[in-house]
Amino acid sequence: QVQLVESGGGVVQAGGSLRLTCEASGRSVSDYSMDWFRRKPGNQAREWVAQIMKSSNVTHYAGSVKGRFTISRDDAKNTVYLQMNNLQPDDTAVYYCCVALPPKFWGQGTQVTVSS
């Protein structure tokens, strides 16, 4: 089992950037494909944002973030990142990382608030 802790959220103006960090312990993230999800205010369901595949590091993105967000990993640091650029108010959400395929071992989330 792997434990995941997200950090790096905060309040930013529209057009700004943030980098979220997901630190893993218990097992190596190199053993897994990894996802970022988000839960927007008032929504019950989490929305998938991005995925990075194990071994190949091929990445996939939701259409709403493609070209603005970049998922990456540093296996030596046992960490996954989400670089978010040109943030918009609609990106306001709690962001979660998890092991992918299927999603499991969720972190506690980090709040991102984008003001207009």
Secondary structure, 3 states (H helix, E strand, C coil): CCEEEEECCEEEECCCCEEEEEEEECCCHHHCCEEEEEECCCCCCCEEEEEECCCCCCEEECCCCCCCEEEEEECCCCEEEEEECCCCHHHCEEEEEEECCCCECCCCCEEEEEEC
